[in-house]
Amino acid sequence: MAKQSSGGASTGKKAGAASSPSLHGFAPYKPKKGEEYMSPAQLEHFRNLLLAWRQELMEEVDRTMSHLRDEANNYPDPVDRASQEEEFSLELRARDRERKLIKKIDAALERIKNNDYGYCEQCGVEIGIRRLEARPTATLCVDCKTLDEIRERQLTGS
């Protein structure tokens, strides 16, 4: 598995209004002909994408904290109070999922720093640019992920 050190020019340019579909404001990376997998430019693109995604999630956490603080009322009507508690519960559950996602983003950023990003943790093959564009926190190639899901279904019986 040939890996190259990170660095190089930034290719994480923000997508314009008329560009192809983007993730977190970044146009998908288009490898140049003959470009080595996980070149410095590719690593920089994914690093910038992950940092932008992390920033969006952190801003959402701040908005939630403000919302919970500002909107917390002690309604005398039990139905109103229950409705507010349910709203807060749903919001906190969403933030918990995002907290777990932030951990995955941090782990992906650490893999970029260690030059392990883009390679399957189980078999060591390339995960692929297109898969990483769809799921930048991916740690398994499609084949290993498929086997993982089959094993999980067999264990849970679903």
Secondary structure, 3 states (H helix, E strand, C coil): CCCCCCCCCCCCCECCCCCCCCECCECCCCCCCCCCCCCHHHHHHHHHHHHHHHHHHHHHHHHHHHHHHHHCCCCCCHHHHHHHHHHHHHHHHHHHHHHHHHHHHHHHHHHHHCCCCCECCCCCCECCHHHHHHCCCCCCCHHHHHHHHHHHHHHHCC
